[in-house]
């Protein structure tokens, strides 16, 4: 077993919990790329996310592409893991909660519950105390106020009461999702895959994916793979493949058939495992996370009892009103890699170490002045080293060193 798999089993899948406005469609595409690569890996490049949408994925879910991407990523992880422990099942359950098809009023609450559970789980994995910090509670209060009406206390208690039914619904959705993936794989073996995929229908499914990330409980996605591919396209992704299904070798057919059977067999296990996550005495189960959150919220409330202040004017009718901050958060299992360094002239926050290690790319850059010539046209001969300049490994000044006078033409 690899070190990466061992880390996943010990801590569960890592997620980033950030303000909703900080999540980019490229983050969604990074998660979709994992699922697309998995499909191609098992099918010799025949089954792709673009193609599978035409024959499978007919499952209604709410408009939350981020939760959908992460749920399918969990399916990939579970399919590759021999020992499927509670942390993996809990991650899948939390993400499925975010895409359950419900009326808009209920869907908003369940979409709110997903980042809440992810944040509590992340916090509990980083502390030795069975208690959440006040700062985490403050974040959750702001998140709740920005997404639905109600207090955190009531929200948590209602979630605890409804958890068995929520997880039963998530288990049913998860099993249906596995069967839809298996259906798409079997279509590859039977030669019924659409060579191009219904791109027009997919675009219609999620035309606003690039702008809104479809974090909208009023929106609906009827085809999970079509929705995922549209988000993939919105980030400039997508992978064309000209191979034909009749070229599928026998060994690949056997691999695809075996994976489809594995996914169908995993369905009943998924429902059983998710139902067991209601237990409040099992560490890192969803019931346990909600119990921790309930206790922490009650303690936070006792320590932060305060009224609402207002100015009283003798000649007017006065009203005290509390304004909630815009603090909605969400979680994502994949984040796109940085494509360039931050411009220090435009960023107030420190973007690199004092010794020039860039935080975005992990690259190193440094400059060294060899000599300066004064006069009417002074010259400063300064060399710059940049660790990502692999094209200059054979440079005249040394590997990856350039000056402002360096000029280069490459013929491709």
C-alpha positions in Angstrom: 0.0 0.0 0.0 1.3 3.4 -0.9 2.0 6.2 1.6 -0.8 8.2 0.1 -3.3 5.4 0.7 -2.1 4.9 4.2 -2.6 8.6 5.0 -6.1 8.5 3.6 -7.0 5.6 5.8 -5.6 7.2 8.9 -7.1 10.7 8.4 -9.7 10.4 5.7 -9.8 12.4 2.5 -8.4 16.0 2.9 -10.7 18.9 1.9 -10.3 22.6 1.7 -13.0 24.6 3.6 -13.0 28.2 2.3 -15.4 31.1 1.6 -17.7 30.2 -1.2 -16.5 33.2 -3.2 -12.9 31.8 -3.1 -13.8 28.6 -4.9 -13.0 28.7 -8.7 -14.5 26.6 -11.4 -11.0 25.3 -12.1 -11.1 23.6 -8.7 -14.2 21.8 -9.8 -12.5 20.8 -13.0 -9.6 19.4 -11.1 -11.9 17.0 -9.3 -13.7 16.1 -12.5 -10.3 15.3 -14.1 -9.7 12.6 -11.4 -13.0 10.9 -12.3 -12.3 11.2 -16.0 -8.8 9.7 -15.6 -10.2 6.8 -13.6 -12.8 6.0 -16.3 -10.0 6.1 -19.0 -7.6 4.1 -16.9 -9.9 1.1 -16.6 -11.1 1.2 -20.2 -8.0 1.9 -22.2 -9.2 5.4 -22.9 -12.5 4.4 -24.4 -14.8 5.4 -21.6 -14.5 9.2 -20.8 -16.6 11.6 -18.8 -17.6 13.2 -22.1 -18.9 9.9 -23.5 -20.5 8.3 -20.5 -23.0 11.2 -20.1 -24.9 10.0 -23.1 -25.7 6.5 -21.7 -25.7 6.9 -17.9 -26.0 9.4 -15.1 -29.8 10.0 -15.2 -30.0 10.9 -11.5 -31.7 14.1 -10.3 -29.6 16.0 -7.8 -29.6 19.6 -6.5 -27.4 22.2 -8.0 -24.2 21.7 -6.1 -21.4 20.7 -8.5 -18.7 20.9 -5.8 -20.5 18.2 -3.7 -21.1 16.1 -6.8 -17.5 16.2 -7.8 -16.2 15.3 -4.4 -18.8 12.4 -4.1 -17.6 10.9 -7.3 -14.0 11.4 -6.2 -14.9 9.4 -3.0 -16.3 6.6 -5.3 -13.0 6.4 -7.1 -11.1 6.2 -3.8 -13.4 3.5 -2.4 -13.1 1.5 -5.6 -9.3 1.5 -5.4 -9.1 0.8 -1.6 -9.1 -2.8 -0.3 -9.8 -1.7 3.3 -12.7 0.7 3.3 -12.8 2.3 6.7 -15.3 4.6 8.4 -13.5 7.8 7.4 -13.9 7.0 3.7 -17.6 6.2 4.1 -18.2 9.3 6.2 -16.6 11.5 3.5 -18.8 10.0 0.8 -21.9 10.4 3.1 -21.2 14.1 3.8 -20.8 14.8 0.1 -23.9 12.9 -0.9 -25.9 15.0 1.7 -24.9 18.0 -0.4 -26.6 16.8 -3.6 -29.7 15.0 -2.3 -32.7 16.0 -4.5 -35.2 17.8 -2.2 -37.6 20.8 -2.3 -35.5 24.1 -2.3 -36.3 24.9 1.4 -34.9 21.5 2.6 -32.1 21.3 0.0 -30.7 24.6 1.3 -30.4 23.1 4.8 -28.7 20.0 3.6 -26.3 21.9 1.4 -25.4 23.9 4.4 -24.9 20.8 6.5 -22.2 19.5 4.1 -19.5 22.2 4.7 -20.5 22.2 8.4 -19.7 18.6 8.8 -16.5 18.8 6.8 -15.3 21.8 9.0 -16.1 20.0 12.2 -14.3 16.9 11.0 -11.2 18.8 9.9 -11.1 20.6 13.3 -11.4 17.4 15.3 -8.6 15.7 13.4 -6.2 18.6 14.3 -6.9 18.7 18.0 -6.5 16.4 21.0 -9.5 17.9 22.8 -13.1 16.7 22.2 -14.2 20.3 21.8 -14.4 22.9 19.0 -12.8 26.3 19.3 -14.9 29.4 19.6 -13.5 30.6 16.3 -14.9 27.6 14.5 -18.4 28.2 16.0 -18.2 31.8 14.9 -17.4 30.7 11.3 -20.4 28.3 11.4 -22.7 30.9 12.7 -21.8 33.2 9.9 -22.1 30.4 7.4 -25.6 29.5 8.6 -26.8 33.1 8.7 -25.6 33.6 5.1 -27.4 30.5 3.7 -30.6 29.7 5.7 -32.7 31.3 8.4 -32.3 30.0 11.9 -29.9 29.6 14.8 -27.0 27.1 14.9 -28.4 25.4 17.9 -31.7 24.6 16.2 -30.0 23.7 13.0 -27.8 21.1 14.8 -30.6 19.6 16.8 -32.9 19.2 13.8 -30.0 17.6 11.9 -29.4 15.1 14.7 -33.1 14.2 14.7 -33.3 13.8 11.0 -29.9 12.1 10.5 -31.2 8.5 10.1 -33.5 9.5 7.2 -30.9 11.8 5.7 -28.3 9.0 5.6 -30.9 6.5 4.3 -31.6 8.9 1.4 -27.9 9.4 0.9 -27.3 5.7 0.8 -30.0 5.2 -1.8 -28.5 8.0 -3.9 -25.0 6.6 -3.5 -26.1 3.1 -4.6 -27.9 4.5 -7.6 -24.8 6.5 -8.5 -22.7 3.3 -8.5 -25.2 1.6 -10.7 -25.2 4.5 -13.2 -21.4 4.3 -13.4 -21.6 0.6 -13.9 -24.2 1.1 -16.6 -21.8 3.4 -18.5 -19.0 0.9 -18.2 -21.2 -1.9 -19.5 -22.2 0.3 -22.5 -18.5 0.5 -23.4 -18.3 -3.3 -23.5 -21.5 -3.6 -25.4 -20.5 -1.0 -28.0 -23.3 1.4 -27.3 -21.3 4.5 -26.2 -21.8 7.7 -28.2 -18.5 8.5 -29.9 -18.8 12.2 -29.2 -21.3 12.6 -26.3 -24.3 14.9 -26.3 -22.3 18.1 -25.8 -25.3 20.4 -26.6 -27.4 18.7 -23.9 -24.6 18.8 -21.4 -24.1 22.5 -22.0 -27.8 23.2 -21.5 -27.7 21.3 -18.2 -25.2 23.6 -16.7 -24.8 26.8 -18.7 -24.0 28.9 -15.6 -21.4 26.5 -14.1 -18.5 28.8 -14.8 -20.1 31.8 -13.0 -22.1 30.3 -10.2 -20.5 26.8 -9.6 -24.1 25.7 -9.3 -24.3 26.2 -5.6 -28.0 26.8 -5.8 -30.6 24.7 -4.0 -33.2 26.0 -6.5 -31.3 24.5 -9.4 -31.5 20.9 -10.5 -29.3 18.6 -12.4 -30.9 15.7 -14.1 -27.8 14.0 -15.4 -24.8 13.9 -13.0 -22.3 13.1 -15.7 -23.6 15.8 -18.0 -23.4 18.3 -15.2 -19.9 17.3 -14.3 -18.7 17.5 -17.9 -20.2 20.9 -18.3 -18.3 22.2 -15.3 -15.2 20.5 -16.9 -15.8 22.4 -20.1 -16.4 25.7 -18.3 -12.8 25.6 -17.1 -11.5 24.9 -20.5 -11.1 21.2 -19.9 -12.4 18.2 -21.6 -10.6 15.3 -23.4 -11.4 14.3 -26.9 -10.7 10.7 -27.8 -11.0 9.4 -31.3 -10.8 5.7 -30.4 -13.7 3.5 -31.4 -15.5 1.0 -29.1 -14.9 -1.8 -31.6 -11.2 -1.5 -30.9 -11.7 -2.5 -27.3 -9.2 -5.4 -26.6 -10.4 -8.5 -24.8 -8.3 -7.8 -21.7 -9.7 -4.2 -21.4 -13.3 -5.6 -21.8 -12.6 -8.0 -18.9 -11.3 -5.1 -16.8 -14.3 -2.9 -17.6 -16.7 -5.7 -16.8 -15.0 -6.5 -13.5 -15.1 -2.9 -12.5 -18.8 -2.6 -13.3 -19.5 -5.8 -11.2 -17.4 -4.4 -8.4 -19.4 -1.1 -8.3 -22.8 -2.9 -8.4 -21.6 -5.2 -5.5 -20.5 -2.1 -3.5 -24.0 -0.6 -3.6 -25.6 -2.7 -0.7 -22.4 -2.2 1.3 -22.6 1.5 0.8 -26.1 1.7 2.2 -25.3 -0.4 5.2 -22.1 1.6 6.0 -23.9 5.0 5.7 -26.8 3.9 7.9 -24.2 2.9 10.6 -22.9 6.5 10.6 -25.8 7.7 12.9 -24.0 6.2 15.9 -22.9 9.0 18.3 -20.5 6.8 20.2 -18.3 6.0 17.2 -15.5 8.4 16.6 -15.7 10.4 13.4 -19.1 9.1 12.5 -21.6 11.7 11.4 -23.7 11.2 14.6 -20.5 11.8 16.6 -19.6 15.0 14.7 -23.1 16.4 15.3 -22.9 15.5 19.0 -19.5 17.3 19.3 -21.0 20.3 17.4 -24.1 20.4 19.7 -22.0 20.4 22.9 -19.6 23.0 21.6 -22.5 25.2 20.5 -24.2 25.0 23.8 -21.0 26.0 25.7 -20.3 28.8 23.2 -23.8 30.1 23.7 -23.3 30.3 27.5 -20.1 32.2 27.1 -21.5 34.6 24.6 -24.8 35.7 26.1 -25.4 39.3 25.0 -28.2 41.5 23.9 -28.7 43.6 20.8 -27.7 47.3 21.2 -29.5 50.2 19.6 -29.8 54.0 19.8 -33.1 55.3 21.3 -34.5 58.5 19.8 -37.2 60.2 21.8 -39.2 61.5 18.7 -39.1 58.3 16.5 -40.2 54.7 16.6 -37.0 52.7 17.2 -36.1 49.2 16.1 -33.2 46.9 17.0 -32.0 44.8 14.2 -29.2 42.3 14.0 -27.5 42.1 10.6 -25.8 38.8 9.7 -22.4 38.8 8.0 -21.8 37.3 4.6 -19.9 34.2 5.7 -21.1 31.3 3.6 -18.4 28.6 3.2 -18.1 25.4 1.2 -15.7 22.6 0.9 -13.8 21.1 -2.1 -11.8 18.0 -2.3 -9.5 19.2 -5.1 -8.0 22.6 -5.8 -6.5 23.7 -9.1 -2.7 24.3 -9.0 -1.5 27.8 -9.3 -0.5 28.8 -12.9 1.7 31.7 -12.0 3.4 33.7 -9.3 1.6 36.5 -7.5 2.6 40.0 -8.4 4.1 41.4 -5.2 3.3 45.0 -6.3 -0.5 44.1 -6.3 -0.6 41.9 -3.2 -0.6 43.3 0.3 -0.1 39.8 1.8 3.3 38.3 1.8 3.5 36.1 -1.4 7.0 34.6 -0.7 9.5 33.9 2.0 12.4 36.3 2.7 14.6 33.9 0.8 12.4 34.0 -2.3 10.5 30.8 -2.1 7.2 31.5 -3.8 4.1 30.3 -1.9 1.9 29.7 -5.0 4.3 27.5 -7.0 7.0 26.5 -4.6 9.6 27.9 -6.9 12.7 29.7 -6.0 14.0 32.9 -7.6 17.0 35.0 -6.7 19.1 37.8 -8.3 22.8 38.5 -8.2 24.5 41.6 -9.5 28.0 40.8 -10.9 29.0 44.4 -11.7 27.8 47.9 -12.3 29.2 50.4 -14.9 28.6 54.1 -14.2 28.4 56.7 -17.0 25.8 58.4 -19.2 24.3 55.0 -19.9 24.9 53.0 -16.7 24.7 49.2 -16.9 23.9 46.9 -14.0 24.8 43.3 -15.0 22.3 41.3 -12.8 21.7 37.6 -13.3 18.4 36.0 -12.2 17.9 32.4 -11.2 14.4 30.8 -11.5 13.9 27.2 -10.6 11.1 26.6 -13.2 13.2 27.7 -16.2 14.0 24.1 -17.3 14.4 25.3 -20.9 17.6 27.1 -19.8 19.3 24.0 -18.2 22.1 24.4 -20.7 22.2 28.2 -20.5 25.4 30.1 -21.1 25.3 31.6 -17.6 24.6 28.3 -15.8 21.5 26.2 -15.4 18.3 28.3 -15.2 20.2 31.6 -15.0 19.2 34.5 -17.3 19.8 38.3 -17.5 17.6 41.1 -18.8 19.6 40.9 -22.0 18.8 37.2 -22.6 17.0 36.5 -25.8 15.9 33.1 -27.1 13.9 31.8 -30.1 12.5 28.2 -30.0 11.4 26.5 -33.2 8.5 24.0 -32.7 
